[in-house]
Amino acid sequence: MQKKFLFIGVSVAMMMSCAKVPITGRKQLNLIPESTMQSMALTEYQTFLTENKTVSTAGNKDADMVKRVGARISAAVTQYMTQNNMGNEVASYKWEFNLVDNKEVNAWCMPGGKVVVYTGLLPVTQNETSLACVMGHEIAHAIARHGNERMSQQLVSQGIEIAGSVALNKNPQVQNIFLQSFGVGGNLGMLAFSRQNELEADHLGVIFMAMAGYNPQEAIPFWQRMASASASSSKPMELMSTHPSDERRIAQLQSLMPEAMKYYKPVK
């Protein structure tokens, strides 16, 4: 009987929680309230910052660049969402952009707009436009609610109750799933985004960087450099660990250029 009630609860929640990804229009399952996602993200983000060395913008051009790129992309995305009647989806975002002293080639964005770039990424990006490519991609994951989607899939597959009075952010099982999805350090990527999510983040990412005045065509040589760097690395790069094949990624990016260029207006 309990399983029957749980199934009914899940079914109702699924019907009530279908969402669409901006720009692509793909339907997805988001069972977790955005407020819960952002609350859990803020806790993990603050913990990460206390345990890792952030690079101050005072006298550091790289840290300043990270904040500048983040500010431009987040402003462009917020404007786009507002103009297309989706402003409520980012209204609660409190954007933050930090450069962290870490040799890993990595970057991420948690729900609510908490973005971290690792110093190890900068030798591969080489320039501000390529950095915008990466940050656009990571911000796209947050805007597309990919983390919520992955967690929702896990909740359903594990039969965890999601209807009724259960406080998700106090449920140990839900917390564990969140840590596996968004955790930093040892937990990062245990429930990595699907290749569908990664390709979708590529799609949104080049459009977001274009909206912010960065030439999206730079995405192709950047990901080519990433592929070469990953191939020569002794272990898989975190940023590349679940990504589609290099050939598929480059082919998609090339096909997306006409669309992305429609959004591109160089900053004078």
N, C-alpha and C positions, 0 to 999 in steps of 0.2 A: 504493500500500500504506500509506503514511504517513497519508494522508487517511482510509483505512478504519479504521486503528487509532485515529485521533483521534475519528472518529465514534463508535466503540464506547466509547471513554473518556468522551466527552460523554454518551452515552446512559445509561451506567451511573451516572455522576455525577448526572444529572438524576433517575433513579429513586431514588437514595439521598438526594437533597437537596430533596425536596418538603416544604414546611413549611406551617403554617397560621397565619394572622394572628389574634392574640388578639381576642376579642369577635366579630369578623365571621366568623371561620372560613374565610375565603377561602384557597384553596390557592395557594402561590406557589413560585417556584424560587429557592433560596438555595444557590449553589454554593461560596461563599467562607466559610471558617471564621470564626466570629465573632471569634476571637482575632486573626486577621489584619486584619479590618475595624477592630477597636479599636486595634491597634498603628499602623496607617496613620493613623487618625483622630487619635490622640494626637500624632503627629509634626506633622501639619498644624495642629492646634489650638495647640500650643505655639509654632509658628512665627508663627501669626496674632497671638497675644498679645504676642509680642516686637515686632511691626511695627505694632501699633495701641495706642491709649491706652485702657486700662481705667479705669473710674470707681471710685474707692475708696468703700467703704461708710462710711468715717469722715466723718460729718457730711453724707452725701448720702442723702436719703430715697429717691430713685429707685433707686440701686444697691442699697440695703437692701431695697426692695420686690421687685426682680428676684430676689434671693437668697431672700427669704421665699416668694414664689410658687413658685419652683423647688423649694424644700425641701418645701413642702406637696404639690405635685403628684407629685414623685418618691417621696415616702413613701407616698402613696395608691396609686400605680401598683405599687410594690414589694409593698405589702401585698396588693393584689388578685392579682398574679401568684403570690405565695406561697400564698395561700389556694386558688388554682385550679390547683395542681400545675404551675405554670410558673415557679417561683422561680428555677430554674437558668438561665433565659433572661436574667435581670437580675442574677444573683449577682455577675458580674464588673464591673458598672457602677460607676464612680467618678464620681458626679455632681459637676458644677461649673457654676456660673451666674455669668456676668459681663455687666455693662453696659459697652458700648464707645462711646466718643465718636465718633460717625459720624452724619452727617445723613441717610443712607439710611433708608428705611422698611423695615426688614428684621430678621429673627431666624432662627436656625438651631440645629439640634441634631445633632451628629455621633454616630456609633456609640459606645457606652460612656457616653453621658450628658453630653457636653460641649456646654453651651448658651451661646449668645451672643445678647444683645439689643442692638440699636443705639439710641442716644438718639433718632434721628429717628423711631422708631416711637411713642414715648411721647405726642407731641401728638395722635396718632390714637387710641391706646388710651384715653387720658384718665383711666382709673381702674384700680384693681388687678384687678377682675374681668375687664375686657377684656384686660388683660395676661395673665391666666390663660388666656384663650381662645387667644391666640397661642402661648403657651408650651406649652399642652396640645396644640395642633396640631403644633408642631415636635417635641415629645417623642414624639408618636404616630408620626411618621415613623421615629424610631429604634426604638421598641418593635415596630413592624410590619415592621422590617427592609427598608424600602423601598429604601434605598441598596444593600443586598446584592442585592435583586431587580433593580434597574436595571443594576448591574454584571454580574450573572450573564447577563442578556439580551444585554449587549454582548459578553461573553466568547464566548457561543455564536455570535452573529451574525458575529463576527470570526474564528471558528475558532481561538481561543487555547486551548492545551492546559490542561486543568484537572484531569486525572487523572495519577496517577503521582507522581514525586518533585519536580515543579516547585514551587519556593518562590514562591508567588504574590506575597508582599510584596517579593520581590527581582526580579520580572519587570517590566522597563521598560514593557511594554505595559499591564500591569495597573495599575501606578502611574499611568500617564497617564490611564487610565479613571477611577481613583479621583479624581484631581485634577479631572477634568472633572465628576465627580458631586458632590464635596464641597468642591472647592477654594474658597477665599475670594478676594475681589478679582476679578480679571479672569476667572478660570475658573469662578466661581460660576454654576451653573445650565446649563452647556453640555449636560449630559445630565440635564436637569431631570426631576423626577418626573412621571409621567403624570397625566392628569386623574383616572384611576381611583385612583391613589395619593393625590391631593389630596383627593378626596371621601372616601376611606377615613380619611385623617388628620383631616378634619372630624368624621367619625363618632366615632372614638376620642377625639379631642380634647375634644369637649363632655362625653363620659363621664368622661374623666380630670379635667377641671376640676370636674365635679360631685362626683366622689369626694373631691376635696380641699376641698370645702365652698364652692365658688364657683358662683353661680347660672348654669347653662348658658344660660338665656334671654337673657343679655347678649350671647351670640354673634351673634344676629341684628342688633341695632343696630350692633354693632361692625363686622361685615362690610359693612353698608350704608355706614358711614362710610369704610371702606377703599375701597369701590367709588367713592364720590364723590371721595375724595382722589386715587385713581388716574386718574379721568376728567379731573380738572383739572390733573394733572401733565404737564409737558412731555415726559417720557419714562416708559415703563412702570416701575412699582415692582417691585423684585426679588421681593418677597413675593407679588406678584400676577401675575408674568409667565407662569406656566403654569397658573394656576388656572382652574377651570371658569367658565362665564359667571356673572355676578352673579345672574341669575334662577334658574339651576339650583342654585347654592350655597344661596341663601336658601330655596328650595323644599325642598331636602333637610334643611336645618337645622330648618325648621319641622316637617317630618315626623318628625325625630329627637327632638324635645323630650319627648314622652311617655316614651320610653325613657330619655333622659338624666336626666329628673327623678326617676326611680326610684332613681338613685344619689345624689341630692342631699340632703345633710344640712347645713344651715347651721352654721357654726362659731359657737358662743356666746361 
